[in-house]
Amino acid sequence: MRAYLIRHGPALPSDPRRWPDDADRPLSPDGVRKTRAAARAFARAVGPPPRLASSPARRAWSTARIWEEETGAPAKPERWDELGLGGSAREAFRRLERSAEASSDIALVGHAPSLLEILGIALTGEPTPLAHLSRAGCAAIEFPRKVAPGTGRLEWLVTRKLWTRAAD
């Protein structure tokens, strides 16, 4: 099984007056464009993810919907509160373990630092951020036998800029 960790696309700047709850902050218009380009490049390189799960935060949910549209994903995104702002990387990883199907890859759309902590759990068993993931960037983790802490293998990590260059 393969898990793709996708950070939400570029969002508008934080503004507590406009969005008292930061979870309501949307992607910027340029962020929508860049996220679409990244998703198209992902689709050409990988194909559509069989499953998508997303943080309920507006910018992540919008990113997941863009990924669904641009890649031709066969299913609507699932809402995973564990991927949300302030969510627990350990709980998100436990949900990934429970929902893993040997033949069904999944794309998880969320936020830094929790996605990077999920990467750390997958590779080392500890929620240690091991890399930087740009907005609309993606990391691919393969679990050769089963999804469990420390059993994953990083296949690749691609920045949004690389995706968008590939899409142009």
C-alpha positions as CSV (number, residue, x, y, z in Angstrom):
1,M,0.0,0.0,0.0
2,R,1.1,3.5,-0.7
3,A,0.2,6.7,1.2
4,Y,0.6,10.1,-0.4
5,L,1.0,13.0,2.1
6,I,-0.2,16.2,0.4
7,R,0.1,19.5,2.1
8,H,-2.7,22.0,1.4
9,G,-2.1,24.6,-1.3
10,P,-1.1,28.2,-0.8
11,A,-3.7,30.0,1.3
12,L,-4.6,33.6,2.0
13,P,-2.6,35.2,4.9
14,S,-3.9,34.6,8.3
15,D,-6.3,37.4,9.3
16,P,-8.2,36.9,12.6
17,R,-10.7,39.6,11.7
18,R,-11.7,37.9,8.5
19,W,-11.3,34.3,9.8
20,P,-11.6,34.2,13.6
21,D,-11.3,30.4,13.2
22,D,-8.2,29.8,11.1
23,A,-9.8,26.6,9.8
24,D,-12.0,28.8,7.7
25,R,-9.1,30.4,5.9
26,P,-9.3,29.6,2.1
27,L,-6.8,29.0,-0.6
28,S,-5.6,32.1,-2.4
29,P,-6.6,32.5,-6.1
30,D,-3.0,31.9,-7.0
31,G,-3.0,29.0,-4.6
32,V,-5.9,27.4,-6.4
33,R,-4.1,27.8,-9.7
34,K,-0.9,26.3,-8.4
35,T,-2.7,23.5,-6.6
36,R,-4.5,22.6,-9.9
37,A,-1.2,22.5,-11.7
38,A,0.4,20.3,-9.0
39,A,-2.6,17.9,-9.1
40,R,-2.4,17.6,-12.9
41,A,1.3,16.8,-12.7
42,F,0.5,14.2,-9.9
43,A,-2.1,12.6,-12.2
44,R,0.3,12.3,-15.1
45,A,3.0,10.8,-12.8
46,V,1.0,8.6,-10.5
47,G,-2.6,8.5,-11.7
48,P,-5.7,9.0,-9.6
49,P,-5.5,8.1,-6.0
50,P,-8.2,5.4,-5.2
51,R,-9.0,7.2,-2.0
52,L,-8.6,10.7,-0.6
53,A,-8.8,11.8,3.0
54,S,-8.6,15.4,4.2
55,S,-8.5,17.7,7.1
56,P,-11.8,19.5,7.5
57,A,-10.1,22.9,7.3
58,R,-11.3,24.8,4.3
59,R,-7.9,25.2,2.6
60,A,-7.1,21.5,3.0
61,W,-10.6,20.4,1.9
62,S,-10.4,22.7,-1.1
63,T,-7.0,21.1,-2.0
64,A,-8.5,17.6,-1.7
65,R,-11.4,18.6,-4.0
66,I,-9.0,20.0,-6.5
67,W,-7.0,16.8,-6.3
68,E,-10.2,14.8,-6.8
69,E,-11.2,16.9,-9.9
70,E,-7.8,17.2,-11.6
71,T,-6.7,13.5,-11.0
72,G,-10.0,11.9,-11.8
73,A,-10.1,10.2,-8.4
74,P,-12.9,7.7,-8.2
75,A,-14.2,8.7,-4.8
76,K,-15.0,11.9,-2.9
77,P,-12.6,12.9,-0.1
78,E,-13.3,11.4,3.3
79,R,-13.2,13.8,6.3
80,W,-10.6,12.9,8.8
81,D,-10.7,15.2,11.8
82,E,-7.3,13.7,12.9
83,L,-5.7,15.5,9.9
84,G,-7.2,18.8,11.0
85,L,-5.5,21.8,12.6
86,G,-4.4,20.7,16.1
87,G,-5.1,17.1,15.2
88,S,-2.8,14.3,16.4
89,A,-0.4,12.8,14.0
90,R,-0.4,9.6,16.1
91,E,-4.2,9.4,15.8
92,A,-4.1,10.1,12.1
93,F,-1.5,7.3,11.7
94,R,-3.7,4.9,13.7
95,R,-6.6,5.6,11.5
96,L,-4.4,5.0,8.5
97,E,-3.5,1.6,10.0
98,R,-7.1,0.7,10.6
99,S,-8.2,1.8,7.1
100,A,-5.4,0.3,5.2
101,E,-6.2,-2.1,2.4
102,A,-3.3,-3.9,0.7
103,S,-4.5,-2.9,-2.8
104,S,-5.9,0.6,-2.0
105,D,-3.5,3.6,-2.0
106,I,-4.7,6.7,-0.2
107,A,-3.8,10.4,-0.4
108,L,-3.9,12.3,2.9
109,V,-4.4,16.1,2.6
110,G,-3.5,18.1,5.7
111,H,-1.1,20.6,7.3
112,A,2.4,21.0,8.5
113,P,3.7,19.9,10.9
114,S,1.3,17.0,11.4
115,L,1.9,15.5,7.9
116,L,5.6,15.6,8.6
117,E,5.1,13.9,11.9
118,I,3.0,11.2,10.1
119,L,6.0,10.8,7.8
120,G,8.3,10.4,10.8
121,I,6.0,7.8,12.4
122,A,5.8,5.9,9.1
123,L,9.6,5.8,8.6
124,T,11.0,5.6,12.2
125,G,8.1,5.0,14.5
126,E,8.5,8.5,16.1
127,P,6.5,11.6,15.3
128,T,9.7,13.5,14.3
129,P,9.4,15.8,11.3
130,L,12.1,14.5,8.9
131,A,11.6,16.8,5.9
132,H,10.0,20.0,4.7
133,L,6.8,19.7,2.6
134,S,5.9,22.7,0.6
135,R,2.3,23.8,0.1
136,A,0.7,21.5,-2.5
137,G,3.9,19.4,-2.2
138,C,3.6,15.6,-1.8
139,A,5.5,12.7,-0.3
140,A,4.9,9.1,-1.2
141,I,5.4,6.4,1.4
142,E,5.3,2.7,0.5
143,F,4.3,0.1,3.1
144,P,5.6,-3.1,1.6
145,R,3.8,-5.5,4.0
146,K,1.5,-3.7,6.4
147,V,0.9,-0.2,7.7
148,A,2.7,0.1,11.0
149,P,5.0,2.6,12.7
150,G,8.5,2.3,11.3
151,T,7.6,0.0,8.4
152,G,7.2,2.7,5.7
153,R,9.7,3.6,3.0
154,L,9.9,7.1,1.5
155,E,9.7,6.7,-2.3
156,W,9.8,10.3,-3.2
157,L,9.1,13.9,-2.0
158,V,8.1,16.5,-4.6
159,T,7.7,20.2,-4.1
160,R,4.9,22.3,-5.6
161,K,7.4,24.1,-7.8
162,L,8.5,20.8,-9.3
163,W,4.9,19.7,-9.9
164,T,4.0,23.0,-11.5
165,R,7.0,23.0,-13.8
166,A,6.1,19.5,-14.8
167,A,2.5,20.6,-15.5
168,D,3.5,23.6,-17.7
